[in-house]
Amino acid sequence: MTTRPERPKVGNRVRCTITGIKGNCGWGHKVGDQFEVSTHDTAGMCGIFFHDIYPRIAVLQFGGAYPWGDKDILRVECPDRFNCVQAELKRLPPE
């Protein structure tokens, strides 16, 4: 078994918190689960969900903002409409 190299620490940290689930998440996410994600690390998140929200993670990680709502928080949803997982992405300061 090979060990994973240390992931690059660039930009802001981004925390993903699962806030709701309609149906049953096939990956096993539960309300309250938290992950510190980045453009380099899924942190154990479902790959399909991560792929869908990747551009939003990049915006928060690299200092961007959308012109609506809180500049440090985005609410996102899984693309599975039958078992929709809802989450909050929050920009955190670098360590």
C-alpha positions as CSV (number, residue, x, y, z in Angstrom):
1,M,0.0,0.0,0.0
2,T,1.4,3.4,-1.0
3,T,1.0,6.4,1.3
4,R,-0.7,9.5,0.0
5,P,1.6,12.5,-0.4
6,E,0.6,15.6,1.6
7,R,-1.9,17.6,-0.3
8,P,-1.0,21.1,-1.4
9,K,-2.3,23.8,0.9
10,V,-3.2,26.7,-1.4
11,G,-5.7,29.5,-0.9
12,N,-8.5,29.4,1.6
13,R,-9.8,26.3,3.3
14,V,-13.4,25.2,2.4
15,R,-15.6,23.3,4.7
16,C,-18.5,21.3,3.3
17,T,-21.3,20.5,5.8
18,I,-24.2,18.1,4.8
19,T,-27.4,20.1,5.8
20,G,-30.2,17.9,4.4
21,I,-31.0,14.7,2.5
22,K,-34.2,13.9,0.6
23,G,-34.3,10.1,0.3
24,N,-31.3,7.9,0.9
25,C,-27.7,8.9,0.0
26,G,-26.1,6.0,-1.8
27,W,-22.6,7.1,-0.7
28,G,-23.7,7.2,2.9
29,H,-23.6,10.9,3.7
30,K,-25.5,11.9,6.8
31,V,-26.8,15.3,7.9
32,G,-24.1,16.9,10.0
33,D,-21.1,15.3,8.1
34,Q,-18.3,17.7,7.5
35,F,-15.4,17.6,5.1
36,E,-12.6,20.0,4.5
37,V,-12.4,19.9,0.7
38,S,-10.2,21.6,-1.8
39,T,-9.5,21.5,-5.5
40,H,-6.9,18.8,-4.7
41,D,-8.8,16.7,-2.2
42,T,-12.3,15.2,-2.1
43,A,-11.9,14.4,1.7
44,G,-14.0,11.3,1.2
45,M,-17.0,13.1,-0.4
46,C,-19.0,11.3,-3.0
47,G,-17.2,11.7,-6.3
48,I,-20.3,12.6,-8.3
49,F,-21.3,15.3,-5.8
50,F,-17.7,16.6,-5.6
51,H,-17.5,16.7,-9.4
52,D,-20.7,18.8,-9.6
53,I,-19.6,21.4,-7.0
54,Y,-15.9,21.5,-7.9
55,P,-16.2,25.0,-9.6
56,R,-17.9,26.4,-6.5
57,I,-15.1,25.0,-4.3
58,A,-12.5,26.7,-6.6
59,V,-14.3,30.0,-6.3
60,L,-14.2,29.9,-2.5
61,Q,-10.7,28.5,-2.2
62,F,-9.1,31.1,-4.5
63,G,-10.9,34.2,-3.2
64,G,-13.7,34.6,-5.7
65,A,-17.3,35.5,-4.9
66,Y,-20.6,35.4,-6.6
67,P,-22.6,38.7,-6.8
68,W,-25.4,37.4,-4.6
69,G,-25.7,36.3,-0.9
70,D,-22.9,35.8,1.5
71,K,-19.5,35.9,-0.2
72,D,-18.2,33.2,2.1
73,I,-21.1,30.7,2.0
74,L,-22.7,28.8,-0.9
75,R,-25.5,26.3,-0.7
76,V,-25.3,23.4,-3.1
77,E,-27.2,20.2,-4.0
78,C,-26.3,16.8,-5.3
79,P,-27.3,16.1,-8.9
80,D,-29.3,13.0,-7.8
81,R,-32.8,14.5,-7.9
82,F,-34.3,11.3,-6.3
83,N,-31.9,11.2,-3.3
84,C,-30.9,14.9,-3.1
85,V,-28.1,15.7,-0.7
86,Q,-27.9,19.4,0.3
87,A,-24.7,21.0,1.7
88,E,-23.2,24.3,2.7
89,L,-19.8,25.3,1.5
90,K,-18.0,27.8,3.7
91,R,-14.8,29.6,3.1
92,L,-12.5,29.5,6.1
93,P,-9.3,31.5,6.5
94,P,-6.0,29.7,5.7
95,E,-4.2,28.1,8.6
